[in-house]
Amino acid sequence: RLLEGRIRQTGTRLTTKCPFHEEKTASFTVYTNENSFHCFGCGAHGLNAIDFAMKKDNLDFKEAVRRLA
């Protein structure tokens, strides 16, 4: 599972606390219709699950793909 904690869905958006920094209120948004994510707190962003895994676990592209497969 890539995201932990309470996840709120509003239409095609999922919102939760950011996995990249500590925060008290949710600022991390996943845009399911665009397959992208953005954190309005720390500015982390990406275009897909591979980008997310690379940032979250500090992986290179090949290792991120292996973990997601």
MOHU-V205026 format. One record per helix or strand of 2 or more residues. SS is the DSSP state (alpha for helix, beta for strand). FROM is the first residue (numbers start at 0). LEN is the number of residues. If there is no record, write none. Layout:
ss = {SS;SS}
from = {FROM;FROM}
len = {LEN;LEN}
//
This chain:
ss = {beta;beta;beta;beta;beta;alpha;alpha}
from = {7;12;27;35;44;48;60}
len = {3;4;4;4;2;9;8}
//
